[in-house]
């Protein structure tokens, strides 16, 4: 098991474009976590977490704890995406792994924009 991890790590380090994409992905995820750490502030104000046109109320509200799920999503995304990139590199080849690594960068940019808008709507920023 340990040998497989070392082998996959060496394969990623030896391939510079994939390494660059994963490092950029990790830097963006860390920036997103820092942004969330400074953007989320505990308060008694309830924030809108869900909208629907069905039912008696259109906006459903909850406490600020809900915003911590975005940090959890980011942490899970980092672990799973890096593991999947290494597995794709091993099983399917370099081209697909490189595309998947850059897709992670794109997903992180979209998540950053999404979290920014959520925090803006919640009037926390």
HELIX and SHEET records of a PDB file:
HELIX    1   1 UNK A    2  UNK A   14  1                                  13    
HELIX    2   2 UNK A   16  UNK A   39  1                                  24    
HELIX    3   3 UNK A   64  UNK A   67  5                                   4    
HELIX    4   4 UNK A   68  UNK A   91  1                                  24    
HELIX    5   5 UNK A   94  UNK A  121  1                                  28    
SHEET    1   A 2 UNK A  47  UNK A  51  0                                        
SHEET    2   A 2 UNK A  59  UNK A  62 -1                                        
END                                                                             
